[in-house]
């Protein structure tokens, strides 16, 4: 069964460092998303991406965040200068057709900023 | 008022019980309603997806939406220990919102043998 794949599963980084989280969405999907979940809190929307541009972003998605689809299969989230409060599970999701529709989530990358 | 409210539980039931999970919401623009299951330190897994009001059944799972009350439910019949997980409701609006999902807090469910 097709699935969304995320790498790495766990990343530890020093505060102030840049990190790139990687996702391979389901192959025929056209809409891509990043969400995050701080431990014990709700899953929160960060950004949606369609046709090589950001469709919508939340207030969390400030200038330190960026997304890219560099090669037609990968979808990345970059955090330029990590803060302690960026520690969370980051989930990539994708959907086939124009939203709102079923979004399928990856297993997540656990980011720990020390 | 929070956009989506969900009792975090925890909820503990014996195997075979009927489980009822609920969410309320305040945003009238929500038209699409989903239930996800999340095991510890894993990604949310889509269980049910419904549009507007009404019921939808899939095996042991039934989703209900009452838009007049801004209330959605997920029922699990004949619950199994493998159903033990966190259940998340999620909602999406129409219009310019490109699939942004707003999640509830999640309800932790334990089904004990």
Interface residues (C-beta under 8 A of the other chain):
Chain A: X4 X6 X31 X33 X35 X41 X42 X43 X44 X45 X48 X50 X55 X56 X58 X89 X91 X95 X99 X100 X101 X102 X103 X104 X105 X106 X107 X108 X110
Chain B: X31 X32 X34 X36 X41 X42 X43 X44 X45 X46 X49 X88 X90 X92 X93 X94 X96 X97 X98 X99 X100 X101 X102 X103 X104 X105 X106
